[in-house]
Amino acid sequence: MATRASKTLLIFGIALFYSLVVLNNTTNYNSNLQFVRHTLTMDTTFPGNRGMWRAIHAPLVYLVFFLSILTWEIVTAVLCWWGGLRLVRSLKSSAAAFNAAKRVAIVALTLGLLMWLVAFLSVGGEWFLMWQSAQWNGQASATRMFTVMGIVLLYLAMPDVDGEA
């Protein structure tokens, strides 16, 4: 029961994190939109870098990128809360039922991992060379969250068996 409770609490922890991210991205909208803008315009990358042809100078595109990230975060938060509730409901059930209840949380964590890997590390970090920016570089945060969520996903995905602690 302790292992199941631990997995459940970790999912709720991720749900809380994503809920706070959504709150911050909606209440501090302009700051986060500026982060996207600076990343896409590549205006703080190394001077004279040969990747500047990738830069985008279209405010509508900044908004679309920002809103797609925000939507991704909202979906991930909702799925984490839902997944956590499913786990709570099956805490005292059989191992098979608890393992089946993990599906929504596994989907949520996978979506979260994909956001950090695709949107921040791949598109922002490598395509738009975010790693070159001292001011608008979100790679450390993305790596931290990718690591945390990956560990939680690995732990959650470990099969539970009847009679476990």
N, C-alpha and C positions, 0 to 999 in steps of 0.2 A: 504493500500500500504506500510506503514511503517513496518508492521509485515513481509510482504513478502520480502521486501528489507533486513530486518534484518536477516531473515533465509538464504537468498541468500548470504549475506556478510559473515555470519558465515561458510557456506560451502566453500566459497573461502578462508577464513582464514585457515580452515583445509587443503584445497588443497595446500596452500602456505607452511604450516607446513610440510606436507608430501614431498613436492618438495625439501625443504631444508634438510630433513632427507635423502632423496635419494642422493642429492648432497654431503652431508657430508659422507654418507656411501660409495660413489664411489670415492670421492677425498681423503678420509682418510681411505682407504680400510683396511690397515694393522691394525690400531688401533681397528677398529670394528671387524675384524676377531679375534684379540687377545681377545676381550671381549667374543666372542663366545667360543674360545678355553679355556679360564680360567673357564667359566661357565661349559662347558662340562667335563673338567678334574677335576673339583671340588678341584683344588689345593689350594684354599684360604678359604675353608670351615673350620669349627672347627676341630682341630687335633683329630684323633681317632674317628670321628663320624661313626656311624654304617651304614651310607648310601653310603659309598665309593664304594660299589659294582656297583653302578649306573654309575660311572665315565667312560667316553669314552676317549680313548687314540689313536685316529685315525685321522690324519690330513685331510683326504678326507671327513670324517664326519663333521669336523668343517666347511670346505668349503661348503659342501652341506647345512648345517644349515644356514650359513651366506647368501648364494645365495638364499635360499628359503625365508628368511626374507626380503632380498632386493627386490626380485620379488614381494612379498606380498605388500611391501611399494610402489613399482612402480604402481602396479595395483590399489591400493587404491588412490594414487595421481591422476592418470589418470581419475578414476571414479569420484573423487571429482571435478576435473575441468569440466568434462563432465556434471556432475549433476548440478554444478553451472551455466553453460551455459544454460542448459535446464530450470532452474529456471528463469534466466534473460529473456529468450525468452517468458516465460509465465507470467511475472510480471503483465501485464495489461489484461490478459485473465480472464476467469471466474474462480471461486474458484475450480470448478471441474477440469479444465485444469491445474491449478497450483498444485492442489493435485496430479494429475496424473504425473506431471513433477518431483515430489519429488522422484520417484521410484529409479532412478539411485543414487541420493545422499543418500538415505536410505540404499541402498546396499553398497555403499562406506563406510558409517559410520559403518555399521554392520561389514564389513571386517576389518576395523580399530579396532573396539572394540574386535573382535575375536583375532587379532594379539596380542594386549596387554594382554588380558585375557589368551589366550592359550599359545602363545610362551613365553611371559615374566613372567606372574604371575604363571601360572600352570607348564609348562615344566621347564623353567629356575628357577623360584622361589621355587617351591615345589619339583619337581622331582630331579633337580640338586642342590637343597638346596642353591640357590643363596642368600637367606636371611642371610646365615651364613657368607657371605663374606663382609669384610669391604671395599675392593678395587673394586670388580667387582659385585656390587649389583645394578641392574637396576630397582628394585621393586618400589622405590619412583617415578621415572620418569614414569614407566608403570602405576602406580596407578593414577598419575596426568593426564596422557593422557586418560586413560580409563574414568576418571571422566568427563573431558572436553568433550570428544566425546559423552559420554552417555547423558550429559545435552543437547548438540546440537541435538542429535538424538531425544530425547524426545520433544524438542521444535519444531524441523522440522516436526515431525510426528503429531503434533497437527493439526487437520483439519482446513484449512482456509475456511472462508465463504464469500460470496459476501457481499459487503457493509462494510467490516472491515477496520479499520484504517491502 
